[in-house]
Amino acid sequence: EMYEKLTYGVKFTSVAVISQDMCERTITINGLSKSVAMTEWRMGYLACKDKNLVKLMDNLQSQCTSNINSITQKAAVVA
């Protein structure tokens, strides 16, 4: 949902609001690159109802990349 803020007059609707079943099966991925002009800062996040799946994704991500730098973290809080 990176482009949820760039709708140019059209109301954004997440696929997760279609039904409870769809909400249960949706992984929402977002970031700050587009919405607050933090391009190239690589600050992203996700949301999912399945806590076990989130933990598995966290374990995988922690072995593939390092954490974002402290400057990006501070900028994301302000944004």
N, CA and C of each residue as an Amber inpcrd file, in Angstrom:
protein
   237
   0.8150000  -1.1770000   0.0000000   0.0000000   0.0000000   0.0000000
   0.8660000   1.2500000   0.0000000   1.9920000   1.1700000  -0.6650000
   2.9240000   2.2960000  -0.7370000   2.2950000   3.5630000  -1.3140000
   1.3430000   3.3920000  -2.1850000   0.7750000   4.5370000  -2.8910000
  -0.5560000   4.9970000  -2.3110000  -0.9160000   4.5820000  -1.0980000
  -2.2180000   4.9260000  -0.5320000  -2.4290000   6.4240000  -0.3780000
  -1.3840000   7.1900000  -0.2100000  -1.5140000   8.6410000  -0.0400000
  -1.5030000   9.3850000  -1.3730000  -1.1400000   8.7210000  -2.4520000
  -1.0470000   9.3610000  -3.7690000  -2.2300000   8.9390000  -4.6420000
  -3.4060000   9.4290000  -4.3050000  -4.6140000   8.9890000  -5.0010000
  -5.2010000  10.0540000  -5.9180000  -4.7770000  11.2870000  -5.7960000
  -5.2060000  12.3750000  -6.6710000  -6.7270000  12.4570000  -6.7830000
  -7.3830000  12.5620000  -5.6310000  -8.8220000  12.7580000  -5.5950000
  -9.6560000  11.4950000  -5.5140000  -9.0490000  10.3360000  -5.6580000
  -9.7670000   9.0670000  -5.5580000  -9.5580000   8.5120000  -4.1520000
 -10.6220000   8.0410000  -3.5200000 -10.5130000   7.5090000  -2.1680000
  -9.8130000   6.1510000  -2.1940000  -8.7790000   6.0070000  -1.3790000
  -8.0580000   4.7470000  -1.2700000  -8.8340000   3.7860000  -0.3800000
  -8.8980000   2.5250000  -0.7880000  -9.5180000   1.4790000   0.0140000
  -8.5870000   0.2750000   0.0500000  -8.2520000  -0.1490000   1.2390000
  -7.3900000  -1.3200000   1.3990000  -8.1650000  -2.5890000   1.0960000
  -7.5030000  -3.5560000   0.5050000  -8.1340000  -4.8410000   0.2160000
  -8.5620000  -5.5400000   1.5060000  -7.9200000  -5.2280000   2.6060000
  -8.2270000  -5.8790000   3.8810000  -9.6120000  -5.5280000   4.4210000
 -10.2290000  -4.4660000   3.9260000 -11.5480000  -4.0760000   4.4330000
 -12.7030000  -4.7250000   3.6660000 -12.3940000  -5.5180000   2.6730000
 -13.4430000  -6.1650000   1.8750000 -14.3040000  -7.0820000   2.7320000
 -13.6640000  -7.8790000   3.5640000 -14.3910000  -8.7930000   4.4450000
 -13.4760000  -9.2130000   5.5880000 -14.0600000  -9.8080000   6.6040000
 -13.2590000 -10.3080000   7.7290000 -12.3000000 -11.4000000   7.2510000
 -12.7860000 -12.2650000   6.3750000 -11.9400000 -13.3290000   5.8270000
 -10.7430000 -12.7430000   5.0780000 -10.9950000 -11.7100000   4.2700000
  -9.9000000 -11.0740000   3.5240000  -8.9220000 -10.4050000   4.4780000
  -9.4190000  -9.7930000   5.5310000  -8.5510000  -9.1690000   6.5240000
  -7.6320000 -10.2060000   7.1640000  -8.1870000 -11.3660000   7.4720000
  -7.4020000 -12.4430000   8.0800000  -6.2990000 -12.9520000   7.1600000
  -6.4950000 -12.8240000   5.8300000  -5.5460000 -13.3760000   4.8600000
  -4.6360000 -12.3200000   4.2220000  -4.7090000 -11.0930000   4.6980000
  -3.9680000  -9.9970000   4.0720000  -2.7040000  -9.6490000   4.8460000
  -1.6320000  -9.4500000   4.1160000  -0.4000000  -8.8910000   4.6690000
  -0.2770000  -7.4960000   4.0640000  -0.3510000  -6.4790000   4.8920000
  -0.2420000  -5.1080000   4.4280000   1.2060000  -4.6680000   4.5490000
   1.7640000  -4.2160000   3.4430000   3.1460000  -3.7410000   3.4130000
   3.1240000  -2.2680000   3.0300000   3.8530000  -1.4630000   3.7790000
   3.8630000  -0.0310000   3.5210000   5.2350000   0.5240000   3.8580000
   5.4170000   1.7830000   3.5880000   6.6730000   2.4500000   3.8710000
   6.4910000   3.9440000   3.8070000   7.5720000   4.6720000   3.9710000
   7.4950000   6.1280000   3.9980000   8.0580000   6.7800000   2.7420000
   8.5720000   6.0140000   1.8080000   9.1920000   6.5860000   0.6180000
   8.2590000   7.5030000  -0.1470000   7.0700000   7.0400000  -0.4110000
   6.1300000   7.8110000  -1.2290000   5.3310000   8.8090000  -0.4110000
   4.8010000   8.3890000   0.7410000   3.8580000   9.2220000   1.4870000
   4.4870000  10.4570000   2.1310000   5.7350000  10.3710000   2.5580000
   6.3790000  11.5210000   3.2020000   7.7240000  11.8620000   2.5550000
   7.8740000  11.4800000   1.2970000   9.0470000  11.8480000   0.4910000
  10.3670000  11.4280000   1.1270000  10.4200000  10.2000000   1.6240000
  11.6670000   9.6590000   2.1630000  12.2460000   8.6410000   1.1860000
  12.2420000   8.9980000  -0.0830000  12.7620000   8.1170000  -1.1150000
  14.2150000   7.7670000  -0.8310000  14.5610000   6.5100000  -1.0410000
  15.9080000   5.9720000  -0.8280000  16.2700000   5.7910000   0.6420000
  15.3720000   6.1040000   1.5690000  15.6710000   5.9430000   2.9820000
  15.3480000   4.5350000   3.4460000  14.5610000   3.8120000   2.7080000
  14.2620000   2.3950000   2.9680000  13.6780000   2.1340000   4.3480000
  12.6080000   2.8430000   4.6600000  11.8820000   2.6260000   5.9180000
  10.5500000   1.9840000   5.5700000  10.3930000   0.7260000   5.9140000
   9.1570000   0.0270000   5.5960000   8.6230000  -0.7160000   6.8020000
   7.3710000  -1.1200000   6.7020000   6.7420000  -1.8580000   7.7840000
   5.6120000  -2.7090000   7.2210000   5.1410000  -3.6480000   8.0180000
   4.0330000  -4.4900000   7.5780000   3.1020000  -4.7630000   8.7340000
   1.9040000  -5.2000000   8.3840000   0.9010000  -5.5780000   9.3750000
   0.1960000  -6.8280000   8.8780000  -0.0950000  -7.7230000   9.8140000
  -0.7360000  -8.9930000   9.4730000  -1.4210000  -9.5290000  10.7170000
  -2.6010000 -10.1110000  10.5590000  -3.3280000 -10.6790000  11.6930000
  -2.6450000 -11.9230000  12.2610000  -1.9070000 -12.6420000  11.4420000
  -1.2660000 -13.8930000  11.8430000   0.0760000 -13.5930000  12.5200000
   0.0770000 -13.5670000  13.8440000   1.2910000 -13.2140000  14.5980000
   2.4270000 -14.2060000  14.3580000   2.0960000 -15.4630000  14.1540000
   3.1160000 -16.4610000  13.8710000   3.8030000 -16.1690000  12.5350000
   3.0310000 -15.7960000  11.5330000   3.5980000 -15.4590000  10.2270000
   4.4910000 -14.2270000  10.3260000   4.0610000 -13.2290000  11.0910000
   4.8840000 -12.0310000  11.2870000   6.2100000 -12.4040000  11.9410000
   6.1870000 -13.2710000  12.9360000   7.4160000 -13.7110000  13.6050000
   8.3420000 -14.4300000  12.6320000   7.7750000 -15.2870000  11.7840000
   8.5860000 -15.9920000  10.7790000   9.2110000 -15.0090000   9.7910000
   8.4390000 -14.0130000   9.3580000   8.9790000 -13.0000000   8.4440000
  10.0660000 -12.1830000   9.1220000   9.8710000 -11.8720000  10.3930000
  10.8760000 -11.1320000  11.1550000  12.1720000 -11.9300000  11.2570000
  12.0490000 -13.2200000  11.5430000  13.2410000 -14.0810000  11.6180000
  13.9820000 -14.1200000  10.2910000  13.2510000 -14.2380000   9.2030000
  13.8780000 -14.2610000   7.8800000  14.5510000 -12.9270000   7.5650000
  13.8380000 -11.8410000   7.8040000  14.3860000 -10.5170000   7.5080000
  15.6380000 -10.2370000   8.3230000  15.6620000 -10.6610000   9.5680000
  16.8180000 -10.3820000  10.4240000  18.0760000 -11.0930000   9.9410000
  17.9090000 -12.1440000   9.1680000  19.0580000 -12.8680000   8.6300000
  19.4620000 -12.3740000   7.2380000  18.6370000 -11.5580000   6.6400000
  18.8890000 -11.0980000   5.2660000  19.4260000  -9.6730000   5.1830000
  19.0250000  -8.8280000   6.1290000  19.4170000  -7.4250000   6.0850000
  19.7920000  -6.9540000   7.4750000  20.3420000  -5.7740000   7.5400000
  20.6230000  -5.1710000   8.8430000  19.5060000  -4.1820000   9.1670000
  19.5370000  -3.6210000  10.3440000  18.5370000  -2.6370000  10.7360000
  18.7440000  -1.3370000   9.9850000  17.6920000  -0.5480000   9.9370000
  17.8430000   0.7590000   9.3090000  18.6860000   1.6490000  10.2070000
  19.3380000   2.6260000   9.6060000  20.2360000   3.4810000  10.3800000
  19.4530000   4.4170000  11.3000000  20.1320000   4.9440000  12.2930000
  19.4800000   5.7550000  13.3250000  18.9020000   7.0520000  12.7640000
  19.5240000   7.6320000  11.7570000  19.0190000   8.8740000  11.1570000
  17.6610000   8.6050000  10.5050000  17.5430000   7.5060000   9.7820000
  16.2690000   7.1360000   9.1620000  15.2120000   6.8750000  10.2190000
  15.5710000   6.2110000  11.3090000  14.6220000   5.9490000  12.3790000
  14.0840000   7.2560000  12.9650000  14.9530000   8.2060000  13.2350000
  14.5250000   9.4920000  13.7870000  13.6380000  10.2330000  12.7970000
  14.0040000  10.2260000  11.5260000  13.2080000  10.9070000  10.5010000
  11.8350000  10.2640000  10.3600000  11.7540000   8.9440000  10.4820000
  10.4810000   8.2530000  10.3820000   9.5530000   8.6290000  11.5390000
  10.0940000   8.7990000  12.7280000   9.2910000   9.2050000  13.8790000
   8.6910000  10.5860000  13.6320000   9.4890000  11.5080000  13.1250000
   9.0050000  12.8530000  12.8360000   7.9630000  12.8330000  11.7220000
   8.2200000  12.0380000  10.6890000   7.2940000  11.9500000   9.5470000
   5.9770000  11.3780000   9.9780000
